[in-house]
């Protein structure tokens, strides 16, 4: 089993500091939604984010990263074979469990609506089956709750290795940062096995794809 943990993901509802911002209020009115139930999205709120969190608009409010990642992981051969578990840990220490049976909406706007419902309801079901669920948990507690043989952190300062050199058939938990710039907010000092897989910056979803594809090969699926 491969466990993918996307850590410190920039996925959150509108922060309290921004609730009275005129541009955010107009955006909420246009969508006919309560402001505190809208997901922060730098695609539409870049300027407002910079007003309240200077120089953070390139990092905060990036649900698009999770959208692209989940489109790949949930449709992978590994997931179809029930050998993948994906967890999204957010900057606010919320953990989203993604069921293997969950298929992401093809429309980005529908994806946003789905996750806004999740933040409000904490669980999304269909025909009695749980698709998504959310709980409060920090990164260390999440990792400790997952049965695995090895824990691996992907980090630019890790030892340079090809995925084929460290991905094997064992139950592996791989931590990938869920942010477009900067470093982890959570404590990651307890993870000893650290690797970098390329000498240039890669997107989060491309890194996840490399892990999924490497594990598929390791267990003989491809």
N, C-alpha and C positions, 0 to 999 in steps of 0.2 A: 504493500500500500504506500502511495505517495501522499503525504500531507503537505499542502501548500498553505503557508501562513503569510498573508499580506499584512505587514506590520506598519502601524502608524499611518494608515491610509487617510488621505485628506477627503474624508466623506463625513459630512456633518450637516445638521440643519442650521438655519441662520443663527449666528451667535447673538447672545443677549445684547452686546454692544451695538449691533446693527439694526435692531428691531424697529427703531424710530427713524431710520434713514429714509428720506423722501423717495429716493430712486428705488429702494427695496419695497417700499409701500406701494409704489406704482406698479412694480412688477407683480406683487402679490394680488393687487386688484385686477390686473389684466388676466391673471390665471384663476381668479375667483377662489383664492385659497388663503387660509390664515398664514400670516407671516412666519410664525414660529413652527409651521409645519412644512416649510419649503426648504429644499436642500440648497445649500450654498454652492453656487456654480460660477466659477471665474469666467466662463464663456460669456456670461451676461452681467456679471457683477464685479468685473475687474477693478474699475475705478473706485467703487464703494469699498471693496476689500482694502485697497491701498489707503483709503481715508482712515480706517479704523485699525488696520494692521499694516503699517508702512513696510513696503518692500516684501510683503508676503503674498502678493496676488499671483505670483507664478507658482506658488506652492499650494496655498490654501484654496479650497473650493474646486477640487478636481475629480468629480464623480465620473468624468469621461474615462479616466484611467481604469477605474473598476469596471465600467461598462465594456471596454475593449478587452480587458483581461478575462472577464467572465464569459464573453461571447466565445473566446477561444477555449478556455478550460472545460466549460460545460458541454461543448460539442466535440471534445477530443475522443479519440479511441479509448484512451485510458479511463476516462469517465464513463463512457458507454459500457466498459467492461467492469465497472464498479471497483476500480482500483485507485481512485482519486478522491480526496477530500479537500475542499477549499474553505478557508476561514479568512474573513476580513476583520482585522483588528484596527480600530480607528484611533485618531489622535486623542479622542475623549474617552478612551478605554471602554469602548463598546465592541462587542464581538458578534459578527454576523456569521451564522452557520449556513452554508449553502448545501442543500440536499443534492445528491447525485442526480435525482430525477428532474431537477429544476432546469428549465430551458429559458434563457433570457429573451425578453422582447427584442425583436429586430429593430424597432424604432427607439432612438435615444430618448425621445420625450416620454414614451411609454415606460422605459426603464426608470427614468426619474420618478414618474408617478408611482411605480411599483415600490421603489425604495422609500419614497415619502410615506406611503402606506405602512411600510415596515417600521419606520421610525416611530410612527404613531401607535401602531397596534402591537408591535414587538413580535409578531408571528404572522406568516402568510401561509394559508393552506388552500388546497384544491381537492375537492371530493374526499375530504377527510385526511389527506396526505400533507404532511408538513413540507413546504418548499423552502421557506426562509425563516430563520428565527434570530432574535437578538437578545443578548444578555450583557450585563455589566461585568467586565473582567479586564485585568491588565494583561500585558503580553506574557509575563512569566507564568501567571496562573493558567492562562490558556495553554501554553506549551506543556506545563506540568500535567494537564488533564488529558493529554493525548498519548496513547500508547505507541511507542516507536523504538527502534533500535538505535537510531542516530539522529542528531540534530545538527543541521548545517545552516550557516548564515552566509548569504551572498552579499559581498561588500567590496567596494572598489579597492580597499586596502587589504583584502584577503590574499591568500596565496594564489598565484595565477595557475589555473588548471583547466583542462578541457572537462566538460561535464562527464564524458565517458571515463575519466580517470577517478571520479569520486562517486558517481551514481552506480549503485549495485542493486541486487534483488531484495535487499533487506527493507524493512519498514522504515522509511526515511521521512523526516520532517524538514522541510526547506523553508527558511524565512527570507522573504523578499521585501524590501522597503516599498511602501505604497505611496511614495511621494516623488515629485519630479525634480526636486533639487534639495540640497541640504543633507542632513544626516538624521539618524533615528532620534526620536524624542524619548523613547522608552529605553530602559536599561537593557543592554544586550551583552554586558560584560561576562555573563555566565556561559555564553556560547563559545566553545573553544575551536570548533571546526569551522573555519572561515575560508571562503574561496572567492576569487574573481574569475569570470569566464571570458573576459575580453578586455583589451587595453583601451577601449573607447566607451563612451557612455551609450547605454542601450535603454530602450523603453522598457517599462516594467512588464508589459505583456509579451515582449520578445524574449525577455529573460525567463518568464514563466513557461513560454512555449518550448524553450530549450530544455527546461527541466522535465516537462511532460514528455517530450519526444525522446529524451535520453532514458527516462524510466520505462517508456514503452519498449525501447530496444533492449534494455537490461533484462526485462522479464519475458521477452520473446514475443511481444505483440506485433512488432513491426520489424 
